[in-house]
């Protein structure tokens, strides 16, 4: 049985939840190399791993990659990147991202965003 995006996303979430953010990101890259296209859930799981690993640059990179892949990041993805930025002491960038959400109204910020 060949793993699909759900299998990979589950592994990414499991590693991120266990504090194994590097392994979570490795699984994300293996998924991509295997020709399995990431979806919103797998991207968000990888961004969450970046947040846990204090890897704000990688979190921002994954958000940009989502957009380049033609996906519309949801509020969860944005919130995770904002969290990674704040944990990395990047308050100005976090506020800029929030302003982008407000200006574009896509996605609409949630209470948890603020």
N, C-alpha and C positions, 0 to 999 in steps of 0.2 A: 504494500500500500504506500503510495507516494504522499508525503506530507503536503497539506494545502495551507492556505493563508491562516485558517483557523488554528491549525496545529502549531504553526510558527508563532502566531500571536499569543497563544496559550503559554508556550515556552518562554517567550519574551517577558510576559507578565509574571510568570513564576520566578524566573531569575531576578527580575527587578524587585519583586516582593521579598525575596530572600537576601536582598542586599548585594546580589551578584550583578551589578550594573554592566560590568565589562562583558560578562558572558551573555547578558541579554542583548547587548549591541552586536556581539559576534553572531548570535542567532539571526538577528535582523539582516546582517550582511550575507550570511549563508543562504537565507531565504531568497534574497535578491539574486545572488549568484546562481541559485537553482532554477531561476526563471519564474519564481512565484512573485507576482506583483503585490507589493504591500497595499493594504487598505487603511482606512481611517483608524481602525482599532489597532492594527499592528504599529502604525506610525505613533499613535498616542502612547502605546505601551513602551516603545523605544524612547520617546521623549520623557516619559516618566522615569525610565532607567537613567537617563541623563540627569534629571533633576536629583534623583537619589545619589548619584555619583558626583554631584556638584560640577557637572560638565555643561555649563550654560552655553558655551559656544557650539557644542554639538547639538544641543536642543534647538537652538536658533537655526542651525544648518538643516536639521530634519524638517523644521517648519517650512523653510524655503524650498526644500526638496519636494515636500508635499505639493506646494503651489506649482512648482515646475512640472510635476507629474499630472497637473490638471485637476487636483483635488481641492475642494474648498474645506480648509480646516474648520472644525467646529469649535464651540466655546471650550470644550474639554482640552483640546490640543493647545489652544491659546493660553488657557489657564495654567497648563503644565509648563509651557515655555515661560510665562510670567513668573511662575514659582521658581523655576531654575534660575532666571535672571535675578530675582530677589535674593535667593540663596547665595548667588555669586557676587552680591553687592553691586549689581548693575541696575540701580534704581531708575536711572534716566532711560535706559533701554526698555525696562519694564513699563514705565509710564508711556513711552512712545508706542509700544505695542498696544497698550490699552487705548490710547488715542486713535490708533489705526482701526481698532475694533469699533469704536464709537463712530468714527467718521464714515466707515464703510457700511456700518450696520449689518455686516455679515462677518462673522456671526454676531448676533446680539449678545453683548456682555450679560452674564448672569450675576446674581448677588455674590456668588463665590468669587467672581472675577475681581471685585473690589476689595 
